[in-house]
């Protein structure tokens, strides 16, 4: 119980810090008119805490099992070579490998109807800002994170040798910070840098409601989308956000909707 209280307190502090950073920016440089109170903001505040605590707890056991299984199956020579990499090289490799893995997990969440049932919640937001980052079903988060982290462990980039657990830790930190940033309601553009690292313009197109949907799946590196043919990065932002099909507005409804008999229609290309 004490650990839970400490985690909630830590997340509360970070929420204040994030709000101090993003609230003024989203009013000074808003892509769309910003409101102090908008629909679903209460739900998004709940999801900020919920999706920070629950998926992390549920991932601990599967990742431990993956690490044990990898140690038994993957040739020791591969890991021995990886463990000799400089720390900076292991970090860069880990970030790229994790982003490629999560790219495919994310893409499959759009292309497989069963996975889309869980992912639709995140795309139900009709106004994009930094708090929308947390609006997601916990099973959706677990799926995408597993897709990103399992290859890291298979290659030995997440073991206790070599660069050690610093690689998964940095992947988590970079991924978290980038996720809040790319959802921010800001109209900034970054020129050629937008082709190298994810920006709000890049990710906002991923949330487009009608035009050029199912694009820009990468979490950190847009060139991964370019490599797999899903990059779309025009000069303008999308006209609107969300999905045509309704998603329940209550938290309980949003949690149980993916398990309902009638599937949430997948997004068509």
VOLO-535520 format. One record per residue: chain; residue number from 1; x, y, z of N, C-alpha, C in turn; residue in one letter. Coordinates in pm, 1 decimal, m for minus. Layout:
BEGIN
c,k,n_c1,n_c2,n_c3,ca_c1,ca_c2,ca_c3,c_c1,c_c2,c_c3,r
A,NUM,X,Y,Z,X,Y,Z,X,Y,Z,A
...
This chain:
BEGIN
c,k,n_c1,n_c2,n_c3,ca_c1,ca_c2,ca_c3,c_c1,c_c2,c_c3,r
A,1,82.7,m120.9,0.0,0.0,0.0,0.0,86.2,125.9,0.0,X
A,2,193.8,120.8,78.3,282.2,236.5,84.3,345.0,264.3,m51.6,X
A,3,383.7,155.6,m121.9,441.5,172.6,m254.7,343.6,235.0,m352.1,X
A,4,216.8,195.6,m340.5,113.5,251.8,m427.6,96.8,401.1,m401.3,X
A,5,93.7,438.1,m275.1,78.2,579.4,m238.6,195.8,661.1,m291.0,X
A,6,315.4,605.6,m278.1,434.7,675.9,m327.0,428.2,692.7,m478.4,X
A,7,383.0,587.9,m548.4,372.4,595.9,m694.5,271.7,701.6,m736.9,X
A,8,157.5,705.9,m668.6,55.8,806.4,m700.9,109.6,946.8,m672.8,X
A,9,181.0,962.2,m562.5,238.3,1092.8,m529.5,340.8,1134.9,m635.0,X
A,10,423.2,1040.6,m677.3,523.2,1070.9,m780.3,455.8,1111.1,m910.9,X
A,11,352.5,1037.4,m949.4,280.4,1070.7,m1072.0,210.5,1206.0,m1060.6,X
A,12,163.3,1237.9,m941.7,97.7,1367.4,m920.7,196.2,1481.7,m940.9,X
A,13,317.2,1463.3,m890.0,420.4,1565.9,m907.8,452.0,1583.0,m1055.9,X
A,14,465.7,1470.8,m1126.4,495.9,1478.3,m1269.3,380.8,1540.7,m1347.7,X
A,15,258.6,1515.9,m1304.4,144.0,1577.9,m1371.1,149.0,1729.6,m1356.3,X
A,16,186.3,1775.2,m1238.9,200.1,1919.6,m1217.1,309.8,1975.8,m1307.4,X
A,17,422.8,1905.4,m1313.7,534.2,1951.4,m1397.8,491.9,1956.0,m1544.5,X
A,18,427.7,1848.8,m1591.2,382.3,1844.8,m1730.5,283.1,1956.8,m1759.6,X
A,19,194.7,1981.9,m1665.4,94.1,2086.7,m1685.2,158.2,2224.8,m1687.7,X
A,20,258.4,2245.6,m1603.8,329.1,2374.3,m1603.5,396.6,2398.3,m1738.2,X
A,21,444.0,2289.9,m1799.3,511.1,2302.1,m1929.1,410.8,2317.3,m2042.8,X
A,22,313.4,2226.1,m2048.2,229.4,2216.8,m2167.6,108.3,2309.7,m2168.1,X
A,23,49.8,2337.5,m2054.0,m69.8,2422.9,m2054.1,m39.6,2560.7,m2113.7,X
A,24,66.4,2629.4,m2070.3,95.9,2759.2,m2134.5,129.4,2745.4,m2283.0,X
A,25,206.2,2641.6,m2318.6,243.7,2624.1,m2459.1,121.3,2599.0,m2546.0,X
A,26,26.4,2521.2,m2493.6,m92.4,2488.9,m2571.5,m188.7,2606.7,m2582.2,X
A,27,m166.1,2709.3,m2505.3,m246.7,2829.5,m2519.1,m176.4,2936.0,m2603.2,X
A,28,m46.6,2940.0,m2593.4,28.8,3037.0,m2672.9,44.1,2992.7,m2818.1,X
A,29,59.1,2861.9,m2838.8,87.8,2810.9,m2973.3,m12.5,2703.1,m3014.7,X
A,30,m137.3,2718.6,m2976.3,m237.9,2615.2,m2998.5,m258.5,2584.9,m3146.3,X
A,31,m263.7,2456.8,m3178.6,m299.6,2413.9,m3314.0,m449.9,2432.4,m3335.6,X
A,32,m529.4,2394.2,m3237.2,m673.4,2417.6,m3237.6,m708.4,2494.0,m3110.4,X
A,33,m817.9,2568.8,m3109.1,m851.7,2647.9,m2989.7,m850.5,2563.0,m2863.1,X
A,34,m773.9,2606.8,m2766.0,m758.5,2530.8,m2642.2,m860.9,2575.9,m2539.2,X
A,35,m913.4,2479.9,m2464.6,m1011.0,2509.4,m2360.5,m958.0,2458.3,m2227.0,X
A,36,m990.0,2532.9,m2121.3,m947.3,2488.9,m1989.0,m1016.8,2358.4,m1950.5,X
A,37,m1144.6,2349.3,m1983.7,m1220.3,2227.3,m1956.0,m1280.2,2179.0,m2087.5,X
A,38,m1254.0,2056.8,m2122.7,m1303.5,1999.1,m2247.6,m1367.6,1864.3,m2218.3,X
A,39,m1445.9,1810.4,m2312.9,m1505.8,1678.3,m2291.4,m1399.8,1571.9,m2264.1,X
A,40,m1429.2,1483.1,m2172.7,m1344.7,1368.1,m2139.8,m1217.5,1403.9,m2063.1,X
A,41,m1203.0,1527.7,m2018.2,m1079.9,1562.1,m1946.8,m1071.0,1486.2,m1814.2,X
A,42,m1185.9,1462.9,m1750.5,m1184.7,1383.8,m1627.3,m1137.0,1242.2,m1652.8,X
A,43,m1185.6,1183.2,m1762.0,m1140.7,1048.6,m1798.4,m991.1,1046.7,m1827.6,X
A,44,m943.8,1149.1,m1898.7,m801.9,1152.1,m1935.0,m713.0,1168.1,m1812.4,X
A,45,m758.4,1242.0,m1713.6,m682.3,1252.3,m1589.0,m678.0,1117.0,m1518.0,X
A,46,m790.0,1046.6,m1519.3,m791.4,911.9,m1461.4,m694.1,820.8,m1534.9,X
A,47,m698.3,824.6,m1668.4,m611.6,736.5,m1746.9,m463.9,771.0,m1728.7,X
A,48,m434.8,896.4,m1700.5,m295.0,933.7,m1674.9,m238.6,848.3,m1561.6,X
A,49,m313.6,834.1,m1454.9,m267.6,753.5,m1341.5,m283.4,604.1,m1370.4,X
A,50,m398.1,568.0,m1423.7,m430.7,426.8,m1443.5,m332.6,358.7,m1538.2,X
A,51,m305.8,421.6,m1652.5,m217.8,358.7,m1751.3,m70.2,372.7,m1715.4,X
A,52,m40.2,453.2,m1615.6,97.8,460.2,m1566.6,125.6,351.2,m1464.2,X
A,53,22.1,307.4,m1394.2,40.0,210.9,m1285.8,10.4,67.3,m1328.0,X
A,54,m102.6,45.5,m1393.0,m148.6,m91.3,m1419.2,m62.7,m164.7,m1522.6,X
A,55,m40.6,m109.1,m1643.6,40.1,m184.0,m1741.2,180.4,m216.0,m1691.3,X
A,56,242.2,m122.5,m1620.3,377.6,m146.9,m1569.3,378.7,m265.8,m1474.2,X
A,57,276.8,m274.7,m1389.5,269.0,m386.5,m1295.4,243.6,m518.0,m1367.9,X
A,58,156.4,m514.0,m1468.8,122.9,m636.1,m1541.4,234.3,m682.0,m1634.6,X
A,59,322.0,m590.5,m1673.1,431.5,m625.5,m1764.1,548.1,m693.8,m1693.4,X
A,60,559.1,m676.1,m1564.0,676.3,m724.7,m1491.5,695.4,m875.4,m1508.8,X
A,61,590.6,m953.4,m1486.8,602.5,m1099.3,m1496.1,628.5,m1146.3,m1639.1,X
A,62,551.4,m1100.3,m1739.6,580.4,m1144.7,m1876.9,722.6,m1112.8,m1922.1,X
A,63,772.3,m994.2,m1886.9,907.9,m958.5,m1928.4,1012.3,m1043.6,m1856.8,X
A,64,986.4,m1077.9,m1732.2,1077.9,m1166.4,m1659.7,1081.5,m1304.2,m1725.3,X
A,65,965.4,m1353.1,m1766.8,959.2,m1483.0,m1834.7,1028.5,m1477.2,m1970.5,X
A,66,1010.3,m1365.8,m2041.5,1077.5,m1348.9,m2170.7,1228.5,m1352.0,m2152.0,X
A,67,1276.8,m1282.6,m2050.2,1421.2,m1279.4,m2024.1,1474.5,m1419.4,m1996.2,X
A,68,1400.0,m1498.6,m1918.8,1442.6,m1635.3,m1888.3,1441.3,m1721.8,m2013.9,X
A,69,1336.6,m1708.5,m2094.0,1324.0,m1787.9,m2215.5,1432.9,m1752.7,m2315.8,X
A,70,1461.3,m1624.7,m2328.3,1565.4,m1579.5,m2420.6,1700.7,m1637.4,m2380.7,X
A,71,1726.9,m1640.7,m2250.9,1854.6,m1694.0,m2202.3,1872.0,m1840.6,m2240.3,X
A,72,1760.5,m1912.0,m2253.7,1766.9,m2054.1,m2287.1,1775.1,m2078.9,m2437.0,X
A,73,1719.2,m1988.9,m2516.6,1703.8,m2014.3,m2660.1,1808.0,m1942.2,m2745.5,X
A,74,1830.7,m1815.4,m2716.6,1918.1,m1733.9,m2801.9,2064.1,m1773.6,m2780.1,X
A,75,2140.4,m1791.3,m2887.5,2282.2,m1827.6,m2874.1,2358.6,m1729.8,m2785.7,X
A,76,2438.0,m1783.9,m2697.0,2512.9,m1700.0,m2603.6,2610.6,m1608.4,m2676.2,X
A,77,2660.0,m1653.6,m2792.1,2755.9,m1573.3,m2866.4,2698.9,m1439.9,m2911.1,X
A,78,2570.7,m1438.9,m2947.1,2507.3,m1313.9,m2989.4,2505.4,m1214.1,m2875.2,X
A,79,2463.6,m1259.7,m2759.1,2456.5,m1169.5,m2644.9,2595.5,m1126.1,m2600.1,X
A,80,2692.2,m1215.6,m2611.2,2828.9,m1179.6,m2572.5,2880.1,m1064.5,m2658.7,X
A,81,2847.4,m1069.3,m2788.0,2889.9,m961.2,m2877.9,2816.4,m832.1,m2844.6,X
A,82,2686.5,m842.4,m2820.1,2606.2,m723.6,m2788.8,2654.6,m658.7,m2660.0,X
A,83,2693.4,m741.1,m2562.9,2735.2,m687.8,m2433.2,2868.0,m613.5,m2440.9,X
A,84,2939.7,m629.5,m2551.8,3065.5,m557.3,m2569.0,3045.7,m419.5,m2631.9,X
A,85,2923.9,m390.7,m2673.3,2897.4,m260.0,m2733.4,2916.7,m149.1,m2630.9,X
A,86,2964.9,m33.2,m2675.1,2967.7,82.2,m2584.4,2825.7,114.4,m2537.7,X
A,87,2815.7,175.1,m2422.5,2683.8,205.1,m2366.8,2601.5,288.6,m2464.2,X
A,88,2663.4,389.2,m2526.3,2588.5,476.4,m2616.8,2534.1,398.3,m2736.0,X
A,89,2614.6,302.8,m2786.9,2570.5,223.3,m2901.5,2455.8,130.1,m2862.2,X
A,90,2464.4,73.4,m2742.3,2356.8,m14.0,m2694.4,2227.7,65.2,m2676.1,X
A,91,2239.5,188.6,m2628.7,2120.5,272.6,m2609.5,2056.8,305.9,m2743.7,X
A,92,2138.9,347.8,m2840.1,2086.1,380.9,m2973.0,2021.8,258.4,m3036.5,X
A,93,2091.7,144.8,m3029.4,2036.6,21.5,m3086.5,1906.2,m16.4,m3018.1,X
A,94,1902.2,m2.3,m2886.6,1780.8,m35.6,m2812.9,1663.8,52.6,m2852.2,X
A,95,1688.2,181.7,m2868.1,1581.3,273.6,m2907.7,1527.4,239.3,m3046.0,X
A,96,1617.3,207.7,m3138.6,1574.2,175.5,m3275.2,1499.5,42.1,m3278.4,X
A,97,1555.6,m59.3,m3214.0,1491.4,m191.0,m3212.7,1353.7,m183.0,m3146.7,X
A,98,1344.9,m112.8,m3035.0,1216.9,m100.2,m2964.9,1114.8,m26.1,m3050.5,X
A,99,1160.0,75.6,m3123.0,1065.5,152.3,m3204.0,1016.5,71.5,m3323.6,X
A,100,1103.4,m10.9,m3380.7,1059.7,m97.2,m3490.7,958.9,m200.3,m3439.4,X
A,101,987.4,m257.2,m3323.2,894.4,m354.1,m3266.0,760.4,m292.3,m3232.1,X
A,102,763.3,m175.5,m3168.5,637.2,m110.4,m3132.4,564.5,m59.2,m3256.1,X
A,103,640.2,m23.7,m3360.9,577.1,15.9,m3487.4,484.8,m95.2,m3536.5,X
A,104,536.4,m217.5,m3538.7,455.9,m328.1,m3589.6,343.7,m365.1,m3494.0,X
A,105,368.4,m354.5,m3364.1,260.1,m377.5,m3270.0,149.1,m275.5,m3287.8,X
A,106,188.3,m151.0,m3306.5,92.4,m42.3,m3326.2,18.9,m58.8,m3459.3,X
A,107,93.4,m91.4,m3562.2,31.0,m107.5,m3694.0,m70.1,m222.1,m3693.1,X
A,108,m33.8,m332.1,m3629.4,m126.6,m444.8,m3621.1,m250.2,m408.9,m3539.4,X
A,109,m235.6,m315.1,m3445.7,m350.8,m270.0,m3367.6,m453.1,m198.3,m3454.7,X
A,110,m408.4,m149.6,m3568.9,m499.3,m86.4,m3664.4,m549.8,m185.9,m3768.2,X
A,111,m470.6,m286.4,m3798.8,m503.2,m375.8,m3909.5,m574.8,m503.1,m3866.2,X
A,112,m562.4,m542.6,m3740.8,m632.6,m660.7,m3691.1,m754.7,m616.2,m3611.3,X
A,113,m874.5,m655.3,m3652.8,m996.6,m609.5,m3584.6,m998.1,m635.9,m3434.6,X
A,114,m946.7,m750.7,m3391.1,m948.1,m780.6,m3248.0,m863.2,m679.6,m3170.6,X
A,115,m745.8,m647.3,m3221.9,m659.2,m551.1,m3154.5,m716.3,m409.7,m3163.3,X
A,116,m782.0,m379.6,m3275.5,m840.6,m246.1,m3290.9,m949.2,m220.4,m3187.1,X
A,117,m1017.8,m324.0,m3143.5,m1118.9,m306.4,m3038.7,m1058.9,m234.6,m2917.7,X
A,118,m936.9,m271.7,m2882.1,m871.8,m213.4,m2764.7,m805.9,m79.1,m2797.3,X
A,119,m758.5,m65.6,m2919.6,m685.3,56.1,m2957.1,m778.8,171.8,m2990.8,X
A,120,m904.0,140.4,m3024.6,m998.4,244.8,m3066.5,m1016.3,352.0,m2959.9,X
A,121,m1006.6,314.8,m2834.3,m1023.4,412.2,m2726.1,m927.0,528.9,m2742.2,X
A,122,m802.0,499.7,m2772.1,m703.5,607.1,m2785.2,m738.3,700.6,m2900.6,X
A,123,m795.6,645.6,m3006.2,m828.4,726.7,m3123.3,m965.0,793.4,m3112.8,X
A,124,m1034.4,770.9,m3004.2,m1166.4,833.1,m2988.7,m1156.7,981.8,m2956.1,X
A,125,m1039.0,1028.5,m2918.1,m1022.5,1169.8,m2881.3,m1044.2,1259.9,m3002.2,X
A,126,m1133.8,1355.7,m2988.0,m1161.2,1451.0,m3095.9,m1087.4,1582.8,m3076.1,X
A,127,m1020.1,1594.9,m2965.3,m932.4,1709.8,m2939.9,m801.0,1652.7,m2887.6,X
A,128,m691.0,1685.1,m2952.7,m561.6,1628.1,m2916.3,m482.9,1727.4,m2831.9,X
A,129,m442.1,1682.3,m2714.7,m350.0,1758.7,m2631.7,m267.0,1661.0,m2549.4,X
A,130,m179.2,1713.4,m2465.9,m83.3,1627.1,m2396.8,m149.8,1522.9,m2307.4,X
A,131,m268.0,1551.9,m2254.0,m334.6,1456.7,m2165.7,m393.0,1337.7,m2240.6,X
A,132,m418.0,1353.4,m2370.1,m472.7,1242.9,m2448.9,m373.1,1127.7,m2456.9,X
A,133,m247.5,1156.3,m2433.6,m144.9,1052.0,m2437.4,m182.7,930.8,m2353.0,X
A,134,m242.6,953.6,m2237.0,m273.4,843.0,m2146.8,m403.8,772.5,m2175.0,X
A,135,m486.7,827.4,m2263.9,m617.0,765.7,m2290.8,m597.4,637.8,m2371.9,X
A,136,m595.0,526.1,m2304.6,m571.2,398.5,m2372.2,m616.7,284.3,m2283.2,X
A,137,m655.4,176.8,m2346.2,m690.1,56.0,m2271.3,m560.6,m9.2,m2223.1,X
A,138,m554.9,m55.4,m2099.0,m429.5,m113.5,m2048.5,m380.3,m232.2,m2131.0,X
A,139,m470.9,m312.9,m2184.7,m427.6,m427.1,m2265.8,m366.9,m381.2,m2398.2,X
A,140,m414.3,m269.6,m2449.2,m355.1,m211.5,m2569.6,m211.8,m167.5,m2541.6,X
A,141,m191.5,m102.0,m2428.3,m57.3,m56.2,m2391.3,36.3,m174.5,m2370.8,X
A,142,m12.0,m276.6,m2302.4,71.1,m394.7,m2276.9,113.5,m459.6,m2408.2,X
A,143,20.2,m471.3,m2502.3,50.6,m532.6,m2631.9,162.2,m457.0,m2704.2,X
A,144,147.6,m326.4,m2716.5,245.6,m248.0,m2792.6,380.8,m246.2,m2721.5,X
A,145,378.9,m235.3,m2589.6,506.1,m234.2,m2516.3,577.2,m368.3,m2525.9,X
A,146,501.8,m476.2,m2521.2,563.8,m608.0,m2537.2,627.2,m620.7,m2675.8,X
A,147,558.1,m570.7,m2776.3,612.7,m576.3,m2912.1,742.6,m497.1,m2922.8,X
A,148,753.4,m390.7,m2845.5,874.9,m310.9,m2848.7,987.3,m368.3,m2764.9,X
A,149,953.7,m425.4,m2649.4,1057.3,m469.4,m2556.0,1106.8,m611.5,m2580.5,X
A,150,1021.5,m699.2,m2631.1,1064.9,m837.8,m2653.2,1184.7,m844.9,m2748.2,X
A,151,1184.8,m773.5,m2862.6,1304.7,m777.6,m2948.1,1429.7,m725.0,m2877.9,X
A,152,1411.1,m627.8,m2789.7,1525.1,m573.5,m2714.9,1588.0,m682.4,m2628.1,X
A,153,1504.2,m761.4,m2562.9,1554.9,m869.5,m2478.1,1611.0,m984.0,m2562.1,X
A,154,1548.1,m1012.7,m2674.6,1598.4,m1119.8,m2761.0,1740.6,m1090.0,m2806.6,X
A,155,1767.6,m964.6,m2837.8,1900.8,m926.0,m2884.6,2000.3,m904.5,m2770.9,X
A,156,1954.5,m918.7,m2648.1,2045.0,m904.0,m2535.1,2066.9,m760.9,m2491.4,X
A,157,1986.5,m669.2,m2543.5,2003.8,m528.2,m2508.9,1938.0,m491.9,m2376.3,X
A,158,1861.0,m584.3,m2320.7,1793.7,m555.2,m2194.9,1840.8,m640.3,m2079.9,X
A,159,1952.5,m710.8,m2098.3,2001.0,m800.3,m1993.1,2078.2,m722.7,m1887.1,X
A,160,2118.0,m793.4,m1783.9,2191.6,m729.6,m1674.5,2339.7,m713.7,m1706.5,X
A,161,2385.2,m774.9,m1815.2,2525.0,m759.3,m1855.6,2536.6,m641.5,m1952.1,X
A,162,2657.7,m610.1,m1991.7,2678.1,m501.4,m2086.5,2625.7,m369.9,m2032.5,X
A,163,2544.3,m302.7,m2114.5,2486.7,m174.8,m2072.0,2384.7,m193.3,m1960.9,X
A,164,2341.0,m319.7,m1941.5,2251.6,m349.7,m1830.5,2112.3,m294.1,m1848.6,X
A,165,2038.4,m284.7,m1740.4,1898.6,m239.9,m1748.5,1883.6,m93.5,m1785.7,X
A,166,1994.6,m24.5,m1806.9,1984.9,116.1,m1845.3,1913.9,131.8,m1979.2,X
A,167,1926.9,32.3,m2068.8,1865.0,43.7,m2201.4,1712.7,42.8,m2192.2,X
A,168,1650.2,m58.2,m2127.9,1503.9,m52.0,m2114.2,1457.0,71.9,m2038.3,X
A,169,1535.8,116.0,m1940.5,1497.4,234.8,m1864.3,1495.4,358.4,m1953.9,X
A,170,1596.7,372.4,m2037.7,1602.4,488.5,m2127.5,1493.4,479.2,m2233.7,X
A,171,1466.0,358.1,m2281.6,1355.7,340.1,m2376.5,1225.0,389.3,m2314.4,X
A,172,1202.7,353.6,m2188.6,1079.8,394.5,m2119.9,1074.8,545.6,m2101.4,X
A,173,1186.7,605.4,m2061.7,1189.6,750.0,m2037.3,1169.1,827.5,m2167.3,X
A,174,1244.8,790.2,m2270.6,1232.1,859.3,m2399.5,1091.6,841.9,m2455.6,X
A,175,1039.9,719.2,m2446.8,906.4,693.1,m2499.0,799.2,773.4,m2427.6,X
A,176,810.8,783.8,m2296.0,711.1,857.6,m2218.0,714.5,1006.3,m2250.6,X
A,177,833.7,1064.8,m2249.2,845.3,1207.9,m2278.2,801.0,1239.8,m2420.6,X
A,178,841.7,1154.7,m2514.7,804.2,1177.7,m2654.3,653.8,1167.6,m2673.2,X
A,179,589.8,1075.4,m2601.8,445.5,1056.0,m2617.9,366.6,1178.7,m2574.1,X
A,180,406.2,1238.9,m2463.6,337.5,1361.0,m2421.0,360.9,1473.3,m2521.6,X
A,181,482.7,1483.3,m2571.5,516.3,1591.4,m2664.1,439.5,1578.9,m2795.4,X
A,182,435.5,1459.1,m2854.0,374.1,1446.0,m2986.8,222.7,1462.9,m2982.6,X
A,183,162.7,1446.9,m2864.6,18.9,1470.1,m2853.3,m13.6,1616.6,m2822.9,X
A,184,85.8,1696.4,m2795.2,61.6,1835.0,m2754.6,m13.1,1913.2,m2862.5,X
A,185,m101.9,1998.4,m2817.3,m180.7,2082.5,m2907.4,m100.9,2208.5,m2941.8,X
A,186,4.6,2189.5,m3019.3,88.4,2301.8,m3062.5,107.1,2294.4,m3213.4,X
A,187,122.3,2409.5,m3274.5,131.9,2417.0,m3420.5,276.4,2424.9,m3469.4,X
A,188,370.5,2393.3,m3384.7,511.1,2403.4,m3421.8,546.2,2309.4,m3536.6,X
A,189,637.1,2355.6,m3621.6,696.6,2271.2,m3725.0,848.4,2277.5,m3709.5,X
A,190,917.2,2169.6,m3747.5,1059.8,2157.7,m3719.1,1143.7,2128.9,m3843.1,X
A,191,1088.7,2157.1,m3960.2,1166.8,2141.2,m4081.8,1212.9,1998.5,m4104.1,X
A,192,1337.4,1983.4,m4145.9,1391.7,1851.7,m4179.3,1397.6,1760.3,m4057.6,X
A,193,1400.1,1817.1,m3937.8,1404.5,1736.2,m3816.2,1282.0,1646.2,m3803.9,X
A,194,1171.2,1686.8,m3866.1,1048.3,1608.0,m3856.9,1061.4,1471.7,m3923.6,X
A,195,1159.0,1456.8,m4011.0,1180.3,1328.1,m4076.6,1268.0,1235.9,m3991.6,X
A,196,1326.6,1291.4,m3887.0,1418.7,1213.9,m3804.0,1357.3,1173.0,m3670.8,X
A,197,1286.1,1264.6,m3606.0,1224.8,1234.0,m3476.3,1078.4,1276.7,m3478.3,X
A,198,997.8,1207.7,m3399.8,854.1,1232.8,m3398.3,823.1,1370.7,m3340.9,X
A,199,727.1,1437.3,m3401.4,683.5,1570.9,m3360.2,530.7,1572.7,m3355.0,X
A,200,471.5,1678.7,m3298.9,325.1,1686.4,m3299.1,264.4,1676.9,m3438.8,X
A,201,322.7,1744.2,m3537.2,267.4,1737.8,m3673.0,266.2,1594.0,m3724.2,X
A,202,372.7,1521.1,m3698.9,382.4,1381.2,m3741.2,272.9,1297.1,m3675.9,X
A,203,258.8,1309.5,m3544.9,165.3,1220.9,m3475.0,20.7,1266.8,m3487.3,X
A,204,m1.8,1395.7,m3502.5,m139.7,1441.3,m3519.3,m203.6,1377.6,m3642.4,X
A,205,m123.5,1354.9,m3747.0,m179.7,1289.5,m3865.3,m218.3,1144.9,m3835.2,X
A,206,m155.0,1085.1,m3737.7,m194.8,949.8,m3698.9,m335.2,950.1,m3638.8,X
A,207,m377.4,1062.7,m3583.2,m509.4,1074.8,m3521.3,m613.0,1134.9,m3616.2,X
A,208,m578.5,1152.5,m3742.0,m672.3,1209.9,m3838.1,m799.8,1125.4,m3845.7,X
A,209,m912.5,1192.7,m3852.9,m1041.0,1121.2,m3851.3,m1077.4,1063.0,m3987.2,X
A,210,m1050.0,1136.3,m4094.4,m1094.0,1091.6,m4226.3,m980.4,1083.4,m4327.9,X
A,211,m892.1,1179.6,m4327.3,m793.5,1193.9,m4434.4,m661.5,1125.5,m4399.1,X
A,212,m614.8,1037.4,m4488.2,m485.8,969.9,m4470.7,m475.0,902.3,m4333.5,X
A,213,m573.5,820.2,m4301.8,m569.3,746.8,m4175.3,m472.7,629.3,m4187.0,X
A,214,m442.4,569.2,m4073.2,m350.7,454.4,m4067.4,m212.6,489.9,m4122.0,X
A,215,m159.6,599.8,m4074.1,m24.6,643.1,m4109.3,51.7,677.3,m3981.0,X
A,216,183.5,689.4,m3994.4,268.9,742.4,m3887.3,255.6,662.2,m3756.8,X
A,217,293.9,536.4,m3762.5,281.3,447.8,m3646.3,398.8,457.8,m3548.9,X
A,218,514.1,498.5,m3595.8,633.3,498.2,m3510.7,615.6,591.9,m3391.8,X
A,219,674.4,554.2,m3280.6,664.6,635.9,m3160.1,772.3,743.5,m3154.7,X
A,220,889.1,714.5,m3211.6,1003.0,805.0,m3196.2,1066.6,846.0,m3327.9,X
A,221,1077.8,752.9,m3422.6,1153.8,778.7,m3544.6,1064.9,768.9,m3669.3,X
A,222,1027.0,881.8,m3729.3,942.0,879.3,m3848.9,1002.6,804.0,m3966.7,X
A,223,1135.5,796.9,m3972.8,1197.0,727.9,m4085.6,1163.1,578.6,m4086.2,X
A,224,1118.1,526.3,m3973.5,1072.1,387.1,m3971.7,943.3,375.1,m4052.8,X
A,225,855.0,473.3,m4040.4,735.4,474.7,m4125.2,773.6,488.4,m4271.8,X
A,226,872.7,572.0,m4299.6,917.6,587.2,m4438.1,970.6,454.2,m4491.6,X
A,227,1040.2,380.9,m4407.6,1098.1,252.9,m4447.3,989.9,150.5,m4481.9,X
A,228,875.8,158.0,m4411.9,768.7,60.5,m4433.9,650.3,118.6,m4511.6,X
A,229,666.9,238.0,m4566.1,566.9,293.0,m4656.7,443.4,352.5,m4592.5,X
A,230,452.3,396.5,m4466.4,333.6,452.1,m4400.1,352.8,596.9,m4354.4,X
A,231,457.6,661.2,m4399.2,481.9,799.4,m4357.1,394.7,896.0,m4436.3,X
A,232,334.2,990.1,m4365.1,259.6,1098.8,m4429.4,286.4,1225.1,m4349.4,X
A,233,352.3,1320.9,m4411.4,394.7,1439.4,m4338.2,383.9,1563.0,m4427.8,X
A,234,262.0,1610.5,m4452.2,243.2,1729.5,m4536.1,269.8,1857.7,m4457.4,X
A,235,250.1,1969.8,m4521.7,275.2,2098.0,m4456.3,164.0,2136.4,m4359.4,X
A,236,43.2,2085.7,m4382.7,m69.4,2121.9,m4297.7,m97.1,2013.7,m4193.0,X
A,237,m177.7,2050.9,m4093.0,m224.6,1956.4,m3992.3,m357.3,1896.3,m4039.5,X
A,238,m400.7,1784.5,m3981.8,m531.0,1728.6,m4020.7,m645.8,1821.1,m3982.7,X
A,239,m755.5,1808.6,m4057.5,m870.5,1896.1,m4034.6,m947.2,1857.8,m3909.1,X
A,240,m953.6,1728.7,m3879.3,m1026.3,1685.0,m3760.5,m966.2,1556.2,m3706.9,X
A,241,m1006.7,1522.7,m3584.2,m949.1,1408.5,m3514.3,m1060.3,1315.4,m3465.0,X
A,242,m1022.4,1191.9,m3435.6,m1117.6,1096.8,m3380.2,m1145.4,982.5,m3475.5,X
A,243,m1253.0,909.9,m3448.5,m1296.1,798.9,m3533.3,m1446.2,813.0,m3557.4,X
A,244,m1494.3,763.5,m3671.8,m1637.2,778.6,m3702.6,m1728.1,700.2,m3608.3,X
A,245,m1678.9,590.3,m3555.4,m1762.7,502.1,m3474.9,m1758.0,541.8,m3327.8,X
A,246,m1872.7,542.0,m3261.3,m1877.1,588.5,m3122.1,m1807.2,493.3,m3026.1,X
A,247,m1747.2,551.4,m2923.9,m1685.9,477.7,m2813.8,m1756.3,523.1,m2685.8,X
A,248,m1784.9,432.8,m2592.7,m1852.4,474.5,m2468.5,m1780.3,591.1,m2401.4,X
A,249,m1856.1,675.4,m2334.6,m1796.8,792.9,m2270.4,m1757.2,767.5,m2125.7,X
A,250,m1808.9,660.5,m2065.1,m1772.6,630.8,m1926.8,m1648.8,542.5,m1923.0,X
A,251,m1573.7,552.2,m1815.5,m1452.0,471.9,m1801.7,m1484.8,323.3,m1799.4,X
A,252,m1587.8,285.3,m1724.7,m1627.0,144.2,m1718.9,m1667.4,95.0,m1857.2,X
A,253,m1745.9,175.5,m1926.9,m1786.9,137.7,m2061.8,m1668.8,123.1,m2155.4,X
A,254,m1571.2,211.5,m2143.2,m1453.0,205.7,m2228.9,m1367.3,82.8,m2198.8,X
A,255,m1366.4,39.3,m2074.1,m1287.2,m77.6,m2037.5,m1350.5,m207.8,m2086.2,X
A,256,m1483.2,m214.8,m2085.7,m1549.0,m340.8,m2121.9,m1589.2,m346.1,m2268.8,X
A,257,m1590.5,m231.7,m2337.5,m1634.5,m228.9,m2477.7,m1558.0,m326.7,m2567.2,X
A,258,m1424.9,m340.7,m2552.7,m1353.9,m434.8,m2641.2,m1398.2,m579.6,m2625.5,X
A,259,m1458.7,m612.5,m2512.1,m1501.0,m749.7,m2487.5,m1646.9,m773.2,m2527.1,X
A,260,m1714.3,m668.1,m2573.7,m1855.2,m679.7,m2611.2,m1869.4,m768.2,m2733.8,X
A,261,m1988.8,m820.8,m2752.5,m2012.6,m913.0,m2864.0,m1996.3,m843.9,m2998.6,X
A,262,m2044.2,m720.1,m3008.3,m2034.0,m647.6,m3134.9,m1898.2,m579.2,m3143.0,X
A,263,m1814.9,m614.5,m3240.6,m1681.7,m554.8,m3249.7,m1686.4,m409.2,m3291.7,X
A,264,m1588.5,m333.2,m3245.3,m1571.5,m197.2,m3294.8,m1516.2,m206.9,m3436.0,X
A,265,m1581.6,m146.6,m3534.7,m1533.4,m159.5,m3672.7,m1390.3,m110.2,m3686.5,X
A,266,m1308.4,m184.6,m3760.1,m1171.0,m141.4,m3782.0,m1168.7,m24.9,m3879.4,X
A,267,m1061.9,50.2,m3874.9,m1048.5,162.7,m3966.7,m1002.1,110.0,m4101.8,X
A,268,m1065.5,155.6,m4205.9,m1026.5,113.8,m4339.9,m928.9,213.8,m4397.6,X
A,269,m849.6,167.6,m4489.8,m748.2,254.8,m4547.6,m812.9,357.6,m4640.1,X
